[in-house]
Amino acid sequence: MTYSRLIAGTMTWGSWGKGLSTKEMADLINFCFTNNITTFDHADIYGAYTTETDFGKAFEASQVKREDIQLISKCGIQYMSDSRKNRVKHYNYNKDYIIWSVEESLNHLKTEYLDLFLLHRPSPLMVADEIAEAITILKKDGKIRNFGVSNFTPSQMDMIGLRIDIDVNQIEFSLSQHSAMHNGTLDFMMTNGIQPMAWSPLGGVFKENNEQNNRIHQQLTELKDKYQATEDQLLLAWIMKHPANILPVVGTTIKERLKLAAEAIKITLELEDWFLILVAAQGHKVP
C-alpha cells in the first residue's frame, strides 16, 4: 500500500481545533492534494465523534477523486461526549464494536472503504483472536484494505500479528520523543515489515522554553543556512532519514506550514548532522 510521504492529520480540522467550515475544509483537502499530501489521517473520536462527518461533507465538495487519496481511521477509544453514553473513558475491541465502528466511519467519510484501519490504543482487555476475526470480516467485505495499530509495543504487535497481519503502527515519534529508537519498537517494525507512522512529529520543540529545546534550537539554527531550510523542515528531515521509512503525520491546518512540510521531503541530512541534532536533544554524546 502506498501512502504519501507526509500524511495530513485531521484531529484539529474540526471542533477540537480550527473549526473549519465545509468550504474551508474542502479547500484544505485540495491544497494538500496539490502538494502531494494525499493521505488523510482520522480517528472516530476526533471532534468528539464529529470531524469525520465534517470531512466527509468537505470531501464531497472538493474536486479530489476518491481513488487519488488514502483515508485512514481508527477506533477503540470510547470517549465521553454528548453522542456516547459512556460513564468513563475506556477501550472497546470486541468484534461487533470494531465492525460497527468501521461502518460508522465509512458513512461519515462518504466512502465505501478505508485504505487503512487502525486500533487506536492498546487495551489490557483486548482479545487477539476476536480482533483478528473482525478484521478478517472487514477485509473480506471490502470495507478496509489494510489493517494496523497505533501506540502498540513490540509484544502487543506480536500478540495481534500472530493472528492477523499488521501493516502499520502509528506511534508518537519526534526528536524530543524518540524512545521508539531505543526500546525495540522501530527495530521490531523493520524486522516484521510494519510501516511506521509518526504522530506529533515536531514534538514539544516549539511548545516549551526549556534547556533541551534551547539546545535543539541552537543546533537547528546552525544548520538552517547549510540546508536552506526552516527548523520544522529539519525536524521532519531528521525523522525521515531513519531507515524505518517513518511517515510523519502533520497536524497543522496552516497552508504555509503544510507547504514547507511537503518541501522537507527533498532534504537529506548528512550523517554527522543527523547525530549533531540527536546529541542536542539528548544533551550528551551517543554512547
Sine and cosine of phi, psi and omega as CSV:
sin_phi,cos_phi,sin_psi,cos_psi,sin_omega,cos_omega
0.00,0.00,0.73,-0.69,-0.01,-1.00
-0.97,-0.23,0.83,-0.56,0.12,-0.99
-0.92,-0.39,0.32,-0.95,0.06,-1.00
-0.93,0.36,0.45,-0.89,-0.08,-1.00
-0.89,0.46,-0.53,0.85,0.18,-0.98
-0.90,-0.43,0.60,-0.80,-0.04,-1.00
-0.91,-0.42,0.67,-0.74,0.03,-1.00
-1.00,0.07,0.90,-0.43,0.08,-1.00
-1.00,0.07,0.77,-0.63,-0.14,-0.99
-0.98,-0.19,0.14,0.99,-0.13,-0.99
-0.83,0.56,-0.60,0.80,-0.06,-1.00
-0.98,-0.18,0.18,0.98,-0.01,-1.00
-0.95,0.31,-0.52,0.85,-0.09,-1.00
-0.97,-0.23,-0.67,-0.74,-0.16,-0.99
-0.94,0.33,-0.26,0.97,0.07,-1.00
-1.00,0.07,0.13,0.99,-0.04,-1.00
-0.39,-0.92,-0.95,-0.31,-0.13,-0.99
-0.98,0.21,-0.31,0.95,0.00,-1.00
0.86,0.51,0.72,0.70,-0.06,-1.00
-0.90,0.44,0.61,-0.79,0.10,-0.99
-0.96,0.29,0.18,-0.98,0.04,-1.00
-0.84,0.54,-0.70,0.72,-0.01,-1.00
-0.90,0.43,-0.70,0.71,0.00,-1.00
-0.91,0.42,-0.63,0.77,0.00,-1.00
-0.93,0.36,-0.65,0.76,0.05,-1.00
-0.89,0.46,-0.64,0.77,0.03,-1.00
-0.90,0.43,-0.63,0.78,0.00,-1.00
-0.94,0.34,-0.60,0.80,0.08,-1.00
-0.86,0.51,-0.73,0.68,0.02,-1.00
-0.90,0.44,-0.63,0.78,0.01,-1.00
-0.89,0.45,-0.72,0.70,0.05,-1.00
-0.85,0.53,-0.73,0.68,-0.06,-1.00
-0.87,0.49,-0.69,0.73,-0.03,-1.00
-0.94,0.33,-0.25,0.97,0.06,-1.00
-0.96,-0.28,0.40,0.91,0.10,-0.99
0.91,0.42,0.38,0.93,0.16,-0.99
-0.98,-0.20,0.99,-0.13,-0.15,-0.99
-0.94,-0.33,-0.08,1.00,-0.01,-1.00
-0.96,-0.29,0.76,-0.65,-0.06,-1.00
-0.86,-0.50,0.83,-0.56,-0.10,-1.00
-0.98,-0.18,0.84,-0.54,0.00,-1.00
-0.84,-0.54,0.17,-0.99,0.27,-0.96
-0.53,-0.85,0.52,-0.85,-0.05,-1.00
-0.84,0.54,-0.55,0.84,-0.10,-1.00
-0.98,0.20,-0.25,0.97,-0.08,-1.00
-0.84,0.55,0.71,-0.70,-0.05,-1.00
0.92,0.39,0.45,0.89,-0.08,-1.00
0.81,0.59,0.78,0.63,0.05,-1.00
0.94,0.34,0.51,0.86,0.00,-1.00
-0.85,-0.53,-0.39,0.92,-0.16,-0.99
-0.93,0.36,-0.57,0.82,0.05,-1.00
-0.87,0.49,-0.66,0.75,0.03,-1.00
-0.90,0.44,-0.70,0.72,0.03,-1.00
-0.87,0.48,-0.68,0.73,0.01,-1.00
-0.91,0.42,-0.66,0.76,0.00,-1.00
-0.85,0.52,-0.68,0.74,0.04,-1.00
-0.90,0.43,-0.67,0.75,-0.01,-1.00
-0.92,0.38,-0.62,0.78,0.01,-1.00
-0.89,0.45,-0.65,0.76,0.07,-1.00
-0.88,0.48,-0.54,0.84,-0.03,-1.00
-0.99,0.11,-0.23,0.97,-0.02,-1.00
-0.99,0.17,0.11,-0.99,0.01,-1.00
-0.99,-0.16,0.17,0.98,-0.10,-0.99
-1.00,0.02,0.69,-0.72,0.02,-1.00
-1.00,0.08,0.58,-0.82,-0.05,-1.00
-0.85,0.52,-0.63,0.77,-0.05,-1.00
-0.95,0.32,-0.18,0.98,-0.02,-1.00
-1.00,-0.08,-0.06,1.00,0.01,-1.00
-0.79,-0.62,0.19,-0.98,0.06,-1.00
-0.83,-0.56,0.75,-0.66,0.00,-1.00
-0.93,-0.36,0.78,-0.63,0.05,-1.00
-0.91,-0.41,0.65,-0.76,0.21,-0.98
-0.61,-0.79,0.19,-0.98,-0.07,-1.00
-0.69,-0.72,0.36,-0.93,0.15,-0.99
-0.57,-0.82,0.10,-1.00,0.10,-1.00
0.81,-0.58,-0.62,0.78,0.02,-1.00
-0.98,0.19,0.85,-0.53,0.10,-1.00
-1.00,-0.10,0.96,-0.28,-0.13,-0.99
-0.99,-0.11,0.56,-0.83,0.06,-1.00
-0.99,0.15,0.89,-0.46,-0.02,-1.00
-0.43,-0.90,0.11,-0.99,0.00,-1.00
-0.89,0.45,-0.45,0.89,-0.08,-1.00
-1.00,0.00,-0.10,1.00,0.00,-1.00
-0.74,-0.67,0.73,-0.68,-0.01,-1.00
-1.00,-0.02,0.86,0.51,0.03,-1.00
-1.00,-0.04,0.68,-0.73,0.02,-1.00
-1.00,0.04,-0.32,0.95,-0.01,-1.00
-0.41,-0.91,0.56,-0.83,0.11,-0.99
-0.90,0.44,0.77,-0.63,-0.03,-1.00
-0.43,-0.90,-0.09,-1.00,0.00,-1.00
-0.86,-0.50,0.58,-0.82,0.03,-1.00
-0.70,-0.72,0.89,-0.46,0.03,-1.00
-0.78,-0.63,0.56,0.83,0.12,-0.99
-0.97,0.22,0.35,-0.94,-0.15,-0.99
-0.83,0.55,-0.77,0.64,-0.08,-1.00
-0.90,0.44,-0.61,0.80,-0.01,-1.00
-0.93,0.37,-0.67,0.74,0.01,-1.00
-0.86,0.51,-0.74,0.67,-0.01,-1.00
-0.89,0.45,-0.71,0.70,0.01,-1.00
-0.87,0.49,-0.67,0.74,-0.04,-1.00
-0.90,0.44,-0.67,0.74,0.05,-1.00
-0.88,0.48,-0.70,0.71,0.00,-1.00
-0.88,0.47,-0.60,0.80,0.07,-1.00
-0.90,0.43,-0.69,0.72,0.01,-1.00
-0.89,0.46,-0.66,0.75,0.03,-1.00
-0.87,0.50,-0.69,0.73,0.00,-1.00
-0.90,0.43,-0.70,0.72,-0.03,-1.00
-0.94,0.35,-0.62,0.78,-0.04,-1.00
-0.99,0.11,-0.06,1.00,0.01,-1.00
0.86,0.50,0.76,0.65,-0.01,-1.00
-0.63,-0.78,0.34,-0.94,-0.01,-1.00
-1.00,-0.08,-0.20,0.98,-0.02,-1.00
-0.42,-0.91,0.41,-0.91,0.18,-0.98
-0.98,-0.21,0.70,-0.71,0.08,-1.00
-0.93,0.36,-0.53,0.85,0.01,-1.00
-0.52,-0.86,0.73,-0.69,0.05,-1.00
-0.84,-0.54,0.75,-0.66,-0.09,-1.00
-0.86,-0.52,0.55,-0.83,0.26,-0.97
-0.99,0.15,0.83,-0.55,-0.26,-0.96
-0.93,0.36,-0.72,0.70,0.05,-1.00
-0.54,-0.84,0.52,-0.85,-0.01,-1.00
-0.92,0.38,0.58,-0.82,0.07,-1.00
-0.92,-0.39,0.64,-0.77,0.06,-1.00
-0.91,0.41,-0.26,0.96,-0.04,-1.00
-0.96,-0.28,0.13,0.99,-0.04,-1.00
-0.94,0.34,0.61,-0.79,0.01,-1.00
-0.92,-0.38,0.92,-0.40,-0.13,-0.99
-0.85,0.52,-0.66,0.75,-0.02,-1.00
-0.89,0.45,-0.62,0.79,0.00,-1.00
-0.93,0.36,-0.64,0.76,0.07,-1.00
-0.88,0.47,-0.72,0.69,-0.01,-1.00
-0.87,0.49,-0.61,0.79,0.01,-1.00
-0.90,0.43,-0.70,0.72,0.00,-1.00
-0.89,0.45,-0.70,0.71,-0.03,-1.00
-0.91,0.40,-0.63,0.78,0.04,-1.00
-0.87,0.49,-0.68,0.73,0.02,-1.00
-0.90,0.43,-0.71,0.70,-0.03,-1.00
-0.89,0.45,-0.63,0.78,0.05,-1.00
-0.93,0.37,-0.69,0.72,0.00,-1.00
-0.87,0.49,-0.60,0.80,-0.01,-1.00
-0.99,0.13,-0.02,1.00,0.04,-1.00
0.97,0.26,0.29,0.96,-0.04,-1.00
-1.00,0.07,-0.42,0.91,0.14,-0.99
-0.73,-0.69,0.52,-0.85,0.01,-1.00
-0.98,-0.21,-0.54,0.84,0.02,-1.00
-0.66,-0.76,0.40,-0.92,-0.07,-1.00
-0.79,-0.61,0.59,-0.81,0.06,-1.00
-0.39,-0.92,-0.18,-0.98,-0.03,-1.00
-0.72,-0.69,0.10,-0.99,0.03,-1.00
-0.60,-0.80,0.74,-0.67,0.03,-1.00
0.92,0.40,0.48,0.88,-0.01,-1.00
-1.00,-0.08,0.61,-0.80,0.07,-1.00
-0.99,0.15,0.22,-0.98,0.06,-1.00
-0.82,0.57,-0.68,0.73,-0.01,-1.00
-0.92,0.38,-0.58,0.81,0.04,-1.00
-0.94,0.35,-0.63,0.78,0.09,-1.00
-0.89,0.46,-0.65,0.76,0.00,-1.00
-0.89,0.45,-0.69,0.72,-0.02,-1.00
-0.86,0.50,-0.71,0.70,0.01,-1.00
-0.97,0.25,-0.66,0.75,-0.10,-1.00
-0.92,0.40,-0.34,0.94,0.09,-1.00
-0.95,0.30,-0.31,0.95,-0.01,-1.00
-0.97,-0.25,-0.56,0.83,-0.06,-1.00
-0.51,-0.86,0.64,-0.77,-0.04,-1.00
-0.89,0.45,0.72,-0.69,0.09,-1.00
-0.97,-0.23,0.83,-0.56,-0.02,-1.00
-1.00,-0.07,-0.50,0.86,-0.15,-0.99
-0.59,-0.81,0.56,-0.83,0.28,-0.96
-0.78,-0.63,0.87,-0.49,0.03,-1.00
-1.00,-0.10,0.89,-0.46,-0.11,-0.99
-0.82,-0.57,0.31,-0.95,0.17,-0.98
-0.97,0.25,0.82,-0.58,0.01,-1.00
-0.42,-0.91,0.76,-0.65,0.02,-1.00
-0.26,-0.97,0.04,-1.00,0.05,-1.00
-0.88,0.48,-0.60,0.80,-0.03,-1.00
-1.00,0.02,-0.10,1.00,0.08,-1.00
-0.61,-0.79,0.98,0.20,-0.10,-1.00
-0.90,-0.43,0.50,0.87,-0.04,-1.00
-0.88,0.47,-0.42,0.91,0.00,-1.00
-0.89,0.46,-0.35,0.94,0.06,-1.00
-0.96,0.27,-0.38,0.93,-0.16,-0.99
-0.92,-0.40,-0.32,0.95,-0.07,-1.00
-0.99,-0.15,0.15,0.99,0.06,-1.00
1.00,-0.05,-0.09,1.00,-0.06,-1.00
-0.91,0.43,-0.79,0.62,0.00,-1.00
-0.93,0.37,-0.60,0.80,0.06,-1.00
-0.85,0.52,-0.71,0.70,0.00,-1.00
-0.88,0.48,-0.69,0.72,-0.02,-1.00
-0.91,0.41,-0.67,0.75,0.03,-1.00
-0.91,0.43,-0.64,0.77,0.00,-1.00
-0.91,0.42,-0.57,0.82,-0.11,-0.99
-0.96,-0.27,0.20,0.98,0.07,-1.00
0.92,0.40,0.58,0.81,0.02,-1.00
-0.98,-0.21,0.80,-0.60,-0.04,-1.00
-0.97,0.26,0.84,-0.54,0.10,-1.00
-1.00,0.10,0.67,-0.74,0.22,-0.98
-0.86,-0.51,0.56,-0.83,-0.09,-1.00
-0.89,-0.46,0.90,-0.44,0.15,-0.99
-1.00,0.01,0.43,-0.90,-0.09,-1.00
0.79,0.61,0.81,0.58,-0.10,-0.99
-0.93,0.37,-0.31,0.95,0.06,-1.00
-1.00,-0.03,-0.11,0.99,0.04,-1.00
0.84,0.54,-0.61,-0.79,-0.02,-1.00
-0.98,-0.22,0.30,0.95,-0.12,-0.99
-0.87,0.49,-0.59,0.80,-0.03,-1.00
-0.98,-0.21,0.13,0.99,-0.10,-0.99
-0.98,-0.22,-0.45,0.89,-0.09,-1.00
-0.75,-0.66,0.50,-0.87,0.11,-0.99
-0.98,-0.22,0.99,-0.11,-0.01,-1.00
-0.64,-0.77,0.07,-1.00,-0.10,-1.00
-0.88,0.47,-0.69,0.73,-0.01,-1.00
-0.88,0.47,-0.75,0.66,-0.03,-1.00
-0.91,0.42,-0.55,0.83,0.06,-1.00
-0.89,0.45,-0.66,0.75,0.06,-1.00
-0.89,0.45,-0.68,0.73,-0.02,-1.00
-0.89,0.46,-0.74,0.68,-0.01,-1.00
-0.87,0.49,-0.64,0.77,0.02,-1.00
-0.89,0.46,-0.70,0.72,-0.01,-1.00
-0.93,0.38,-0.67,0.74,0.01,-1.00
-0.90,0.43,-0.61,0.79,0.03,-1.00
-0.87,0.49,-0.62,0.79,0.01,-1.00
-0.93,0.36,-0.36,0.93,-0.04,-1.00
-0.98,-0.21,-0.20,0.98,-0.10,-0.99
-0.86,0.52,-0.72,0.70,-0.04,-1.00
-0.92,0.38,-0.64,0.77,-0.01,-1.00
-0.85,0.53,-0.67,0.74,-0.06,-1.00
-0.98,-0.20,-0.01,1.00,-0.04,-1.00
0.77,0.64,0.80,0.60,-0.14,-0.99
-0.66,-0.75,0.37,-0.93,0.10,-0.99
-1.00,0.07,0.20,-0.98,-0.01,-1.00
-0.89,0.46,-0.68,0.73,-0.01,-1.00
-0.92,0.40,-0.54,0.84,0.08,-1.00
-0.90,0.43,-0.65,0.76,0.02,-1.00
-0.91,0.41,-0.60,0.80,0.04,-1.00
-0.90,0.43,-0.65,0.76,0.04,-1.00
-0.93,0.36,-0.65,0.76,0.02,-1.00
-0.89,0.46,-0.59,0.81,0.04,-1.00
-0.88,0.48,-0.69,0.72,0.04,-1.00
-0.90,0.43,-0.71,0.70,-0.14,-0.99
-0.96,0.28,-0.20,0.98,0.06,-1.00
-0.97,0.23,-0.34,0.94,-0.04,-1.00
-0.88,0.48,0.67,-0.74,-0.07,-1.00
-0.92,0.40,-0.17,0.99,0.06,-1.00
-0.96,0.28,-0.11,0.99,0.00,-1.00
0.87,0.50,0.79,0.61,-0.04,-1.00
-0.93,0.38,0.72,-0.70,0.04,-1.00
-0.98,-0.21,0.93,-0.37,0.00,-1.00
-0.95,0.32,0.67,-0.74,0.11,-0.99
-0.99,-0.17,0.95,-0.32,-0.13,-0.99
-0.99,-0.10,0.84,-0.55,-0.15,-0.99
-1.00,-0.09,-0.04,1.00,-0.07,-1.00
-0.94,0.33,0.49,-0.87,0.13,-0.99
-0.95,-0.32,0.05,1.00,-0.03,-1.00
-1.00,0.09,0.86,-0.51,-0.12,-0.99
-0.86,0.52,-0.67,0.74,-0.02,-1.00
-0.87,0.49,-0.66,0.76,0.01,-1.00
-0.95,0.33,-0.59,0.81,0.06,-1.00
-0.90,0.44,-0.66,0.75,0.01,-1.00
-0.91,0.42,-0.68,0.73,0.05,-1.00
-0.89,0.46,-0.66,0.75,0.02,-1.00
-0.88,0.47,-0.67,0.74,0.00,-1.00
-0.90,0.44,-0.57,0.82,0.00,-1.00
-0.96,0.27,-0.32,0.95,0.00,-1.00
-0.90,0.43,-0.33,0.94,0.03,-1.00
-0.85,0.53,-0.50,0.87,-0.08,-1.00
-0.98,0.18,-0.18,0.98,-0.08,-1.00
-1.00,0.05,0.81,-0.59,0.10,-1.00
-0.89,-0.46,0.95,-0.32,-0.01,-1.00
-0.94,0.34,0.65,-0.76,0.13,-0.99
-0.93,0.36,0.44,-0.90,-0.09,-1.00
-0.79,0.61,-0.78,0.62,-0.07,-1.00
-0.94,0.35,-0.50,0.87,0.07,-1.00
-0.91,0.41,-0.62,0.78,0.05,-1.00
-0.86,0.51,-0.69,0.73,-0.01,-1.00
-0.96,0.30,-0.53,0.85,0.09,-1.00
-0.86,0.51,-0.66,0.75,0.01,-1.00
-0.93,0.38,-0.66,0.75,0.04,-1.00
-0.88,0.47,-0.71,0.71,0.01,-1.00
-0.88,0.48,-0.63,0.78,0.04,-1.00
-0.87,0.49,-0.65,0.76,0.00,-1.00
-0.94,0.35,-0.65,0.76,-0.07,-1.00
-0.98,0.18,-0.48,0.88,-0.04,-1.00
0.99,0.15,0.19,0.98,0.04,-1.00
-0.35,-0.94,0.34,-0.94,0.02,-1.00
-0.93,0.37,0.35,-0.94,0.03,-1.00
-0.93,0.37,0.44,-0.90,-0.05,-1.00
-0.86,0.51,0.00,0.00,0.00,0.00
